[in-house]
Amino acid sequence: MADPTPALILSGYRLGRDSACLLLLMAMSTACSSSDQIEQQSRTAASTARTVSMTLDAWSAGAAPTAYVSGTLQSAGTTLADIDAKIRSTTSAEPAEQAALAAAVKDLSIAVDRARAGLQADRRPQVQEAQEDIRTATRVLADAYARYFAPKA
């Protein structure tokens, strides 16, 4: 009776379905280049920055409760710190551009932490200043992203 599980024969070795799937997943995961990883992390950082800006805008307008905004900022700060570490640890053919991306993400993370501290201390001017720094760091991130992914001559 034939084996009901399809098998992959590779260089004379018969691999079961589970082994073949594992092999395929390993090949796919190594196919992601460092550039792809940096692109994904940069996009996530930009999305996180937009979320923070919208949340702080809502709080400034009195449309979002402080506890919700504080939780959002804490989560965003953690996300940005993780992204910074991932970008810095990725091997890249463009180290200067990579460093600029990581610096922009770190600046975002610091500004988010300052906004959260101001929010918790009920210091609206500190939150507004941090919010402006978040906008600036978001623009710097966009510029660094454009330089990193610009066509090379």
N, CA and C of each residue as an Amber inpcrd file, in Angstrom:
protein
   459
   0.8370000  -1.1740000   0.0000000   0.0000000   0.0000000   0.0000000
   0.8860000   1.2430000   0.0000000   0.5130000   2.2260000  -0.7980000
   1.2970000   3.4580000  -0.9220000   1.1010000   4.3290000   0.3120000
   2.1430000   5.0680000   0.6370000   2.0910000   5.9990000   1.7650000
   1.0950000   7.1060000   1.4300000   0.0680000   7.3410000   2.2810000
  -0.9290000   8.3640000   1.9710000  -0.3850000   9.7840000   2.0970000
   0.7430000   9.9580000   2.7600000   1.3300000  11.2780000   2.9250000
   2.2890000  11.5410000   1.7790000   2.0590000  12.6070000   1.0060000
   2.9850000  12.8970000  -0.0840000   4.3700000  13.1920000   0.4820000
   5.3580000  12.8270000  -0.2660000   6.7280000  13.0220000   0.1870000
   7.5050000  13.7930000  -0.8600000   8.5470000  14.4180000  -0.4210000
   9.4610000  15.1290000  -1.2990000  10.7530000  14.3410000  -1.3010000
  11.2440000  14.0570000  -2.4810000  12.5070000  13.3440000  -2.5770000
  13.5510000  14.3580000  -2.9980000  14.5530000  14.5280000  -2.1480000
  15.5800000  15.5250000  -2.3660000  16.9300000  14.8410000  -2.2780000
  17.6480000  14.8310000  -3.3820000  18.9750000  14.1930000  -3.4500000
  18.9500000  12.7670000  -2.9120000  17.9260000  12.0370000  -3.2710000
  17.8260000  10.6490000  -2.8580000  17.2440000  10.4510000  -1.4750000
  17.0260000  11.5210000  -0.7250000  16.4390000  11.4110000   0.6070000
  14.9510000  11.6920000   0.5070000  14.1850000  10.8610000   1.1500000
  12.7340000  11.0280000   1.1450000  12.3360000  11.8550000   2.3750000
  11.7060000  12.9850000   2.1270000  11.2740000  13.8590000   3.2170000
   9.7620000  13.7760000   3.3480000   9.2840000  13.6150000   4.5540000
   7.8470000  13.6310000   4.7970000   7.2990000  15.0410000   4.6450000
   5.9980000  15.1420000   4.7110000   5.3440000  16.4350000   4.5190000
   5.8160000  17.4580000   5.5490000   5.9330000  17.0570000   6.8090000
   6.3670000  17.9940000   7.8500000   7.7840000  18.4930000   7.5850000
   8.6590000  17.5910000   7.2090000  10.0430000  17.9870000   6.9210000
  10.1110000  18.8950000   5.7100000   9.3080000  18.5890000   4.6940000
   9.2950000  19.4150000   3.4860000   8.7780000  20.8140000   3.8000000
   7.7420000  20.9020000   4.6350000   7.2090000  22.2180000   5.0250000
   8.2450000  23.0090000   5.8150000   8.9380000  22.3340000   6.7240000
   9.9670000  23.0000000   7.5100000  11.0780000  23.5200000   6.6110000
  11.4860000  22.7130000   5.6570000  12.5270000  23.1170000   4.7150000
  12.0810000  24.3410000   3.9140000  10.8330000  24.3290000   3.4660000
  10.2960000  25.4570000   2.7010000  10.2480000  26.7190000   3.5600000
   9.8000000  26.5990000   4.7970000   9.7440000  27.7630000   5.6870000
  11.1290000  28.3290000   5.9640000  12.0980000  27.4460000   6.1450000
  13.4650000  27.9140000   6.3810000  13.9890000  28.6620000   5.1600000
  13.7040000  28.1530000   3.9850000  14.1590000  28.8180000   2.7650000
  13.4890000  30.1780000   2.6140000  12.2040000  30.2440000   2.9300000
  11.4880000  31.5110000   2.7980000  11.9850000  32.5290000   3.8120000
  12.2780000  32.0930000   5.0260000  12.7100000  33.0480000   6.0480000
  14.0890000  33.6090000   5.7430000  14.9500000  32.8270000   5.1250000
  16.2650000  33.3430000   4.7740000  16.2060000  34.1790000   3.5090000
  15.1090000  34.0730000   2.7710000  14.9770000  34.8610000   1.5490000
  14.7110000  36.3320000   1.8560000  14.2340000  36.6360000   3.0420000
  13.9890000  38.0310000   3.4180000  15.3350000  38.7130000   3.6260000
  15.5860000  39.7180000   2.8480000  16.8680000  40.4130000   2.9460000
  16.8590000  41.3830000   4.1210000  18.0440000  41.8340000   4.4830000
  18.1310000  42.8190000   5.5570000  17.4020000  44.0950000   5.1520000
  17.4380000  44.4060000   3.8700000  16.7290000  45.5810000   3.3710000
  15.2220000  45.4400000   3.5950000  14.6860000  44.2310000   3.3590000
  13.2610000  43.9840000   3.5960000  12.9220000  44.1430000   5.0770000
  13.8020000  43.6390000   5.9410000  13.5690000  43.7480000   7.3780000
  13.5960000  45.2070000   7.8250000  14.5530000  45.9530000   7.3200000
  14.6510000  47.3670000   7.6810000  13.4480000  48.1320000   7.1400000
  13.0200000  47.7960000   5.9340000  11.8430000  48.4570000   5.3700000
  10.6160000  48.2000000   6.2420000  10.4010000  46.9510000   6.6260000
   9.2440000  46.6140000   7.4560000   9.3060000  47.3240000   8.8050000
  10.4650000  47.3330000   9.4290000  10.6060000  47.9970000  10.7280000
  10.3750000  49.5030000  10.5970000  10.8830000  50.0990000   9.5200000
  10.7050000  51.5390000   9.2930000   9.2370000  51.8780000   9.0860000
   8.5460000  51.0420000   8.3400000   7.1110000  51.2760000   8.1110000
   6.3160000  51.1440000   9.4100000   6.6880000  50.1700000  10.2140000
   6.0100000  50.0010000  11.5000000   6.2670000  51.2100000  12.4010000
   7.4840000  51.7200000  12.3910000   7.8040000  52.9110000  13.1870000
   6.9800000  54.1060000  12.7200000   6.8680000  54.2840000  11.4100000
   6.0820000  55.4040000  10.8750000   4.6100000  55.2630000  11.2550000
   4.0910000  54.0590000  11.1690000   2.7020000  53.8140000  11.5440000
   2.4810000  54.0790000  13.0320000   3.4160000  53.6520000  13.8420000
   3.3340000  53.8880000  15.2840000   3.3650000  55.3860000  15.5800000
   4.2220000  56.1110000  14.8860000   4.3090000  57.5640000  15.0810000
   2.9940000  58.2440000  14.7070000   2.3730000  57.7980000  13.6130000
   1.0780000  58.3740000  13.2200000   0.0120000  58.0900000  14.2810000
   0.0210000  56.8780000  14.8070000  -0.9360000  56.5230000  15.8620000
  -0.7480000  57.4170000  17.0840000   0.4990000  57.6130000  17.4790000
   0.7990000  58.4660000  18.6330000   0.3240000  59.8930000  18.3710000
   0.6220000  60.4160000  17.1900000   0.2180000  61.7950000  16.8680000
  -1.2960000  61.9540000  16.9090000  -2.0120000  61.0150000  16.3210000
  -3.4800000  61.0960000  16.3210000  -4.0330000  60.9770000  17.7420000
  -3.4370000  60.1060000  18.5350000  -3.8910000  59.9250000  19.9130000
  -3.6500000  61.1880000  20.7320000  -2.4760000  61.7920000  20.5690000
  -2.1860000  63.0310000  21.2980000  -3.0620000  64.1820000  20.8140000
  -3.3480000  64.2340000  19.5170000  -4.2690000  65.2540000  19.0010000
  -5.6460000  65.1010000  19.6500000  -6.1100000  63.8620000  19.7520000
  -7.4160000  63.6110000  20.3720000  -7.3970000  64.0080000  21.8480000
  -6.3100000  63.6900000  22.5420000  -6.1950000  64.0640000  23.9560000
  -6.1930000  65.5870000  24.1040000  -5.4360000  66.2720000  23.2420000
  -5.3660000  67.7410000  23.3010000  -6.7330000  68.3730000  23.0960000
  -7.5600000  67.7270000  22.2720000  -8.9040000  68.2400000  22.0000000
  -9.9120000  67.7960000  23.0590000  -9.4520000  67.0250000  24.0400000
 -10.3470000  66.5530000  25.0900000 -11.1780000  65.3530000  24.6810000
 -10.8070000  64.7020000  23.5830000 -11.6010000  63.5930000  23.0580000
 -11.0650000  62.2140000  23.4400000  -9.9660000  62.1620000  24.1690000
  -9.4010000  60.8700000  24.5800000  -9.0040000  60.9480000  26.0470000
  -9.3940000  59.9540000  26.8360000  -9.0540000  59.9750000  28.2630000
  -7.5590000  59.7560000  28.4960000  -7.0590000  60.3620000  29.5320000
  -5.6340000  60.3060000  29.8550000  -5.1420000  58.8730000  30.0310000
  -5.9160000  58.0320000  30.6960000  -5.4840000  56.6450000  30.9300000
  -5.2980000  55.9040000  29.6060000  -6.2090000  56.1130000  28.6680000
  -6.0970000  55.4650000  27.3550000  -4.8520000  55.9640000  26.6250000
  -4.6560000  57.2650000  26.6320000  -3.5110000  57.8600000  25.9350000
  -2.2070000  57.3830000  26.5690000  -2.1650000  57.3170000  27.8810000
  -0.9680000  56.8500000  28.5730000  -0.6360000  55.4110000  28.1830000
  -1.6330000  54.5610000  28.1340000  -1.4180000  53.1710000  27.7210000
  -0.9450000  53.0690000  26.2870000  -1.5260000  53.8870000  25.4190000
  -1.1130000  53.9010000  24.0150000   0.3360000  54.3430000  23.8890000
   0.7040000  55.3820000  24.6320000   2.0840000  55.8700000  24.5810000
   3.0650000  54.8490000  25.1420000   2.6710000  54.1490000  26.1970000
   3.5540000  53.1180000  26.7530000   3.7900000  52.0110000  25.7220000
   2.7290000  51.5580000  25.0890000   2.8450000  50.5140000  24.0680000
   3.6810000  50.9910000  22.8880000   3.4450000  52.2220000  22.4560000
   4.1990000  52.7790000  21.3300000   5.6740000  52.9170000  21.6790000
   5.9660000  53.3650000  22.8900000   7.3600000  53.4970000  23.3130000
   8.0890000  52.1670000  23.2960000   7.4220000  51.1260000  23.7620000
   8.0090000  49.7830000  23.7420000   8.2330000  49.3150000  22.3110000
   7.2430000  49.5320000  21.4610000   7.3540000  49.1410000  20.0530000
   8.5230000  49.8520000  19.3900000   8.6320000  51.1480000  19.6030000
   9.7110000  51.9160000  18.9750000  11.0830000  51.5020000  19.4980000
  11.1890000  51.2170000  20.7770000  12.4720000  50.7520000  21.3280000
  12.8660000  49.4110000  20.7050000  11.8930000  48.5250000  20.5160000
  12.1630000  47.2350000  19.8660000  12.5970000  47.4310000  18.4190000
  11.9270000  48.3280000  17.7180000  12.2690000  48.6000000  16.3170000
  13.6800000  49.1630000  16.2190000  14.0140000  50.0920000  17.1020000
  15.3640000  50.6660000  17.1180000  16.4030000  49.5560000  17.2610000
  16.1760000  48.6550000  18.2060000  17.1270000  47.5540000  18.4270000
  17.2180000  46.6460000  17.2030000  16.0900000  46.3650000  16.5720000
  16.0950000  45.4870000  15.3920000  16.8190000  46.1380000  14.2190000
  16.5740000  47.4240000  14.0010000  17.2520000  48.1110000  12.8980000
  18.7550000  48.1280000  13.1530000  19.1500000  48.4380000  14.3760000
  20.5800000  48.4960000  14.7030000  21.2600000  47.1290000  14.5830000
  20.5400000  46.0560000  14.8450000  21.1570000  44.7230000  14.8330000
  21.1640000  44.0710000  13.4530000  20.4850000  44.6760000  12.4900000
  20.4400000  44.1140000  11.1460000  21.6960000  44.5050000  10.3800000
  22.2700000  43.5400000   9.6790000  23.4300000  43.8120000   8.8390000
  22.9390000  44.4740000   7.5600000  23.5820000  45.5700000   7.1840000
  23.1280000  46.3330000   6.0280000  24.3000000  46.7370000   5.1540000
  24.0140000  46.8430000   3.8590000  25.0220000  47.3300000   2.9140000
  25.1110000  48.8530000   2.9510000  24.1940000  49.4890000   3.6460000
  24.1320000  50.9550000   3.7390000  24.1960000  51.3660000   5.2160000
  25.3480000  51.2120000   5.8690000  25.3970000  51.4550000   7.3190000
  25.0870000  52.8910000   7.7290000  25.4900000  53.8770000   6.9540000
  25.2140000  55.2700000   7.3340000  23.7150000  55.5570000   7.2790000
  23.0660000  55.0920000   6.2180000  21.6230000  55.2970000   6.0800000
  20.8600000  54.5080000   7.1440000  21.3560000  53.3110000   7.4490000
  20.7440000  52.4890000   8.4880000  20.8500000  53.1950000   9.8400000
  21.9960000  53.7720000  10.1220000  22.1940000  54.4960000  11.3820000
  21.2470000  55.6930000  11.4700000  21.0110000  56.3630000  10.3440000
  20.0890000  57.5070000  10.3330000  18.6600000  57.0490000  10.6390000
  18.2600000  55.9110000  10.0810000  16.9330000  55.3660000  10.3840000
  16.8160000  55.0290000  11.8690000  17.8260000  54.3540000  12.3920000
  17.8040000  53.9650000  13.8030000  17.7710000  55.1970000  14.7090000
  18.5260000  56.2250000  14.3580000  18.5410000  57.4520000  15.1630000
  17.1720000  58.1240000  15.1620000  16.5140000  58.1440000  14.0050000
  15.1820000  58.7500000  13.9250000  14.1830000  57.9750000  14.7830000
  14.2640000  56.6510000  14.7490000  13.3650000  55.8290000  15.5670000
  13.6600000  56.0530000  17.0490000  14.9240000  56.1490000  17.4000000
  15.2920000  56.4000000  18.8070000  14.7540000  57.7620000  19.2590000
  14.8750000  58.7860000  18.3970000  14.3330000  60.1080000  18.7280000
  12.8190000  60.0460000  18.9280000  12.1410000  59.2720000  18.0870000
  10.6970000  59.0820000  18.2510000  10.4000000  58.4500000  19.6070000
  11.1450000  57.4140000  19.9350000  10.9380000  56.7010000  21.1940000
  11.1350000  57.6300000  22.3930000  12.1700000  58.4390000  22.3490000
  12.4530000  59.3810000  23.4400000  11.3300000  60.4130000  23.5590000
  10.8680000  60.9330000  22.4280000   9.7920000  61.9310000  22.4440000
   8.4900000  61.3280000  22.9750000   8.2100000  60.0980000  22.5970000
   7.0040000  59.4240000  23.0960000   7.0980000  59.2460000  24.6150000
   8.2550000  58.8500000  25.0950000   8.4350000  58.6940000  26.5440000
   8.2610000  60.0280000  27.2710000   8.7560000  61.1130000  26.6660000
   8.5900000  62.4430000  27.2770000   7.1220000  62.8610000  27.2840000
   6.4200000  62.5550000  26.2040000   4.9910000  62.8790000  26.1480000
   4.2370000  62.1210000  27.2380000   4.5770000  60.8700000  27.4100000
   3.9140000  60.0640000  28.4390000   4.2120000  60.6110000  29.8320000
   5.4650000  60.9870000  30.0850000   5.8240000  61.5510000  31.3900000
   5.0600000  62.8500000  31.6350000   4.9590000  63.6920000  30.6190000
   4.2080000  64.9350000  30.7540000   2.7320000  64.6840000  30.9900000
   2.2070000  63.6970000  30.3130000   0.8010000  63.3360000  30.4700000
   0.5270000  62.8650000  31.8970000   1.3950000  62.0050000  32.4080000
   1.2050000  61.4750000  33.7590000   1.3800000  62.5500000  34.8270000
   2.2250000  63.5470000  34.5480000   2.4360000  64.6430000  35.5050000
   1.4500000  65.7870000  35.2780000   0.5520000  65.6080000  34.3220000
  -0.4410000  66.6270000  33.9660000   0.2280000  67.9430000  33.5760000
   1.2780000  67.8300000  32.7740000   2.0080000  69.0010000  32.2710000
   1.7480000  69.1470000  30.7720000   0.7040000  69.8340000  30.4500000
   0.2970000  70.0000000  29.0560000   1.4070000  70.6070000  28.1820000
   2.1540000  71.6340000  28.6440000   3.2240000  72.1860000  27.7960000
   4.2910000  71.1430000  27.4440000   4.6220000  70.2620000  28.3920000
   5.6050000  69.2140000  28.1200000   5.0690000  68.2450000  27.0670000
   3.7970000  67.9220000  27.1530000   3.1820000  67.0230000  26.1670000
   3.1950000  67.6840000  24.7930000   2.8560000  68.9680000  24.7410000
   2.8320000  69.6700000  23.4570000   4.2250000  69.7660000  22.8430000
   5.2280000  70.0090000  23.6680000   6.6060000  70.0640000  23.1730000
   7.0350000  68.6910000  22.6450000   6.7110000  67.6530000  23.3890000
   7.0460000  66.2920000  22.9460000   6.2990000  65.9530000  21.6630000
   5.0660000  66.4230000  21.5620000   4.2740000  66.1730000  20.3540000
   4.9400000  66.8190000  19.1360000   5.4650000  68.0060000  19.3050000
   6.1820000  68.6650000  18.2030000   7.4560000  67.8880000  17.8620000
   8.1370000  67.3950000  18.8840000   9.3330000  66.5760000  18.6410000
   8.9820000  65.2820000  17.9040000   7.8200000  64.7230000  18.2030000
   7.3610000  63.5180000  17.4940000   7.1350000  63.8410000  16.0230000
   6.5200000  64.9810000  15.7510000   6.3050000  65.3820000  14.3460000
   7.6390000  65.5680000  13.6210000   8.5820000  66.2260000  14.2940000
   9.9040000  66.4420000  13.6970000  10.6010000  65.1100000  13.4420000
  10.6000000  64.2330000  14.4280000  11.2570000  62.9260000  14.2760000
  10.5830000  62.0910000  13.1900000   9.2790000  62.2460000  13.0250000
   8.5650000  61.5250000  11.9660000   9.0330000  62.0030000  10.5980000
   9.2210000  63.3190000  10.4530000   9.7410000  63.8470000   9.1770000
  11.1680000  63.3680000   8.9370000  11.9790000  63.3600000   9.9800000
  13.3620000  62.8790000   9.8580000  13.3620000  61.4010000   9.4620000
  12.4690000  60.6220000  10.0490000  12.3540000  59.2040000   9.6940000
  11.9860000  59.0520000   8.2200000  11.0440000  59.8540000   7.7470000
  10.6460000  59.7780000   6.3350000  11.8170000  60.1260000   5.4200000
  12.5890000  61.1380000   5.7870000  13.7640000  61.5140000   4.9890000
  14.8170000  60.4060000   5.0020000  15.0700000  59.8330000   6.1780000
  16.0600000  58.7540000   6.2900000  15.6110000  57.5320000   5.4960000
  14.3210000  57.2500000   5.5260000  13.7620000  56.1350000   4.7610000
  13.9790000  56.3680000   3.2680000  13.6960000  57.5860000   2.8140000
  13.8750000  57.9120000   1.3890000  15.3390000  57.7760000   0.9790000
  16.2600000  58.2100000   1.8270000  17.6900000  58.0700000   1.5130000
  18.1210000  56.6070000   1.4980000  17.6280000  55.8340000   2.4500000
  18.0160000  54.4210000   2.5300000  17.5630000  53.6590000   1.2850000
  16.3540000  53.9610000   0.8160000  15.7930000  53.2090000  -0.3010000
  15.9020000  53.9360000  -1.6360000  16.6510000  55.0350000  -1.6700000
  16.8640000  55.7510000  -2.9380000  17.7000000  54.8800000  -3.8730000
  17.4320000  54.9730000  -5.1760000  18.2510000  54.2110000  -6.1300000
  19.7160000  54.6190000  -6.0030000  20.5650000  53.6400000  -6.0140000
  22.0060000  53.8890000  -5.9060000  22.6130000  53.9490000  -7.3040000
  23.5240000  54.8900000  -7.4850000  24.1440000  55.0680000  -8.8070000
  25.1950000  54.0310000  -9.0770000
